[in-house]
Amino acid sequence: MRFSDDIAHHVPFLRRYARALTGSQAQGDAYVRATLEAILQSPSFIRGLTPRVALYRVFHIIWSGTHSPATLRAELLQTNRDHFVDRIGAMSLTRREALLLTAMEDFSPSEAAAILGISRHQITEIVEDAIGDLVAPTPASVLIIEDEPMVSMDLANIVEEMGHSVAAVAATHRQAIAATNQSALDLVLADIQLADGGSGIETVNNILHGADVPVVFITAHSERLLTGEGAEPIFLVPKPFATRSVKVAIGQALLLAEDHATPHKYETRSAAP
């Protein structure tokens, strides 16, 4: 496999990371395009690095170069969302990147250190500090849409460990819609295949018609949501999942919820061959 082919293989996952970091599909994709252009124009950027680490390293250089803490704070202040500004101020950009790289993108501490240009020891300290930043100021009400009982129990335990409450656990489309009508929700955790043969994506789209609520998809079929076409979820955790990955997705989804509108629709397509 050529180096360019290997880079291309990792682009959908970089797009996932970019969405989680920016909270926006459009902004995330813009930074990914800038990353690929930089690699084409200056191949020396990636010398001595594996394709995946190189891709994320160049993204970090571009992202951090345009988003210093002062710049980001100024941009957010213009949106008049003081709560989000306060929360983002508590979690520095480096902390957020280190947390997402290790917990959601599954980079080793050494790889994350190479991407961020810091030491492995610093990564360990930063990630531990960032985990503490995920504690929400107020408990959230969470709907779990999952048809596997053991998985839903694991997710419920994670939600409660974080100080949140489980509004309901739904295994079918009908149960999920009923739960939405009965409770005010702050977050939805959803699989894309349901017990009745229904689609979790369709169910989430129906929920979003009546509620502006962040969604974290947790699925073994992540390729169906990483097509590069149509609206894609900001947060996507593949199965089998690690507890820390789910906690990070929940924490980041709630953190960004007040600053970014929920996508109106998610689409599913077959993975490219």
C-alpha positions, 0 to 999 in steps of 0.5 A: 500500500502506498503512503497516500493510500494509507493516509486516505484510509485514516481520513474518515477517523480524522474527520470523526476526531475533528468533529469531536474537537470542533463540535461542527461537521463543517468546521471539522471537515474544513480543517481536514481539507487544510491538513491534506493540502498541507501534506501535499504541499509539504511532504516533509511534515510527515517524514519519520512518522507513521501515516496515521500519526503523521495525519493527526500531527499535521492536523494538530499543527494547523488547528493549534496554529489558528486556535490559541486559547485567547483566540478561541475565547474571543470567538466564543465570547462573540457568540454570547454563550458565557456558560460554554466559554467558562467550561472551555476555559477550564479545559485547555485545548491541549487537554481536550486534544490529549483526551480525545486522542487517547480515549476516543482515537485509541492512540498510545501515550507515545503516539499522542505525545508525538502528535502534540509535540510534547513528552509522554510524561506530559501526556499522562498528566494532561489526560488525568487532569482532563478526566477530572474536567469531565465532571458536569456541573449539573446532572444530565438525563440520559436516554439509552437506545440499545437492544443488548441487555448487557451493553445497556447495563454497562452504559447505564453504570457509566452514566451513573458513575459520571453523576448523571441519571438514566431516564430510560433504556429503550430496545426498540423504536417505539420504546425510545419515542415513548421515553422521549415523550415522557421525559425531558432529555439532555443526552441520547446514547444510541446504537444503530440496530434495534431489537425490532429490526428498526434503525437507531439512526431513524429513531434519533432523527425522529427524536431530533425533530422534537428535541434539540439534544446531543447524541452519541452513537455507540455501534459496531457498525461505525463505517455506516456513519463515516461515509463523508456524505450527508450529516454525520454524528459529532460523537461516534464510539465503536463497539466493543467500547472502553469505559473511558471512551464512552465517558469522554464522549458523554462529557464532550457532548454535554460540554459542546451541546450549548454551543452547537446546534444538533444536526437535523438528520443523520444518514446511513450508507453502505461502507465503500468496498 
